């Protein structure tokens, strides 16, 4: 059984999400602002967080920033259509994905399953046949230990960042469009993929590049996509 934390100041939304998720066998915890969410994460073994952005007291962005100081659990933001700038900010702080309100049960459950599957594979050390250590220049990815080192220094990546880097390193020199990256990593239809992928790429660069504005490894191929330089 997976534990999912739902954090939103609108109690009707929390109640609806609880119904969807508990019907699928998940155990849910409820919070109504960022501070309450952090308190629950401290006490419970949470596997995924659904987090609203606009909340009184401590909002979702501040809570996410504090959460990422200690935890790697996947976070899906719950956003309104008018909050595009906050979506980008949230992805930059470390969110893995977002769902725009009003959201459908089918989409919500698909996103939850996808992120839980990836997170548990990383955290549980589950590996498929043929996976191994991958090196490109000064980057080393150990898919058995689920660790990444750059020039000998360990780098802490979110599950989504790890999967993007792994995809590109396994196919060094190959250009992937944002839609291709989204489809392979998120395992969902690539609606709005360009912006979401671009934010994760930027965040990934900040962690693996000495100078993110002049990257050695993670390159943009104009009008085509991204690649890891051989």
Secondary structure as GFF3:
##gff-version 3
##sequence-region A 1 230
A	DSSP	beta_strand	3	7	.	.	.	ID=ss1
A	DSSP	alpha_helix	11	23	.	.	.	ID=ss2
A	DSSP	beta_strand	27	31	.	.	.	ID=ss3
A	DSSP	alpha_helix	34	43	.	.	.	ID=ss4
A	DSSP	beta_strand	48	52	.	.	.	ID=ss5
A	DSSP	alpha_helix	60	67	.	.	.	ID=ss6
A	DSSP	beta_strand	74	79	.	.	.	ID=ss7
A	DSSP	alpha_helix	84	93	.	.	.	ID=ss8
A	DSSP	beta_strand	97	100	.	.	.	ID=ss9
A	DSSP	alpha_helix	105	124	.	.	.	ID=ss10
A	DSSP	beta_strand	133	136	.	.	.	ID=ss11
A	DSSP	beta_strand	139	142	.	.	.	ID=ss12
A	DSSP	beta_strand	147	150	.	.	.	ID=ss13
A	DSSP	beta_strand	153	155	.	.	.	ID=ss14
A	DSSP	alpha_helix	159	170	.	.	.	ID=ss15
A	DSSP	alpha_helix	178	185	.	.	.	ID=ss16
A	DSSP	alpha_helix	193	208	.	.	.	ID=ss17
A	DSSP	three_ten_helix	212	214	.	.	.	ID=ss18
A	DSSP	beta_strand	218	221	.	.	.	ID=ss19
A	DSSP	beta_strand	225	228	.	.	.	ID=ss20
###
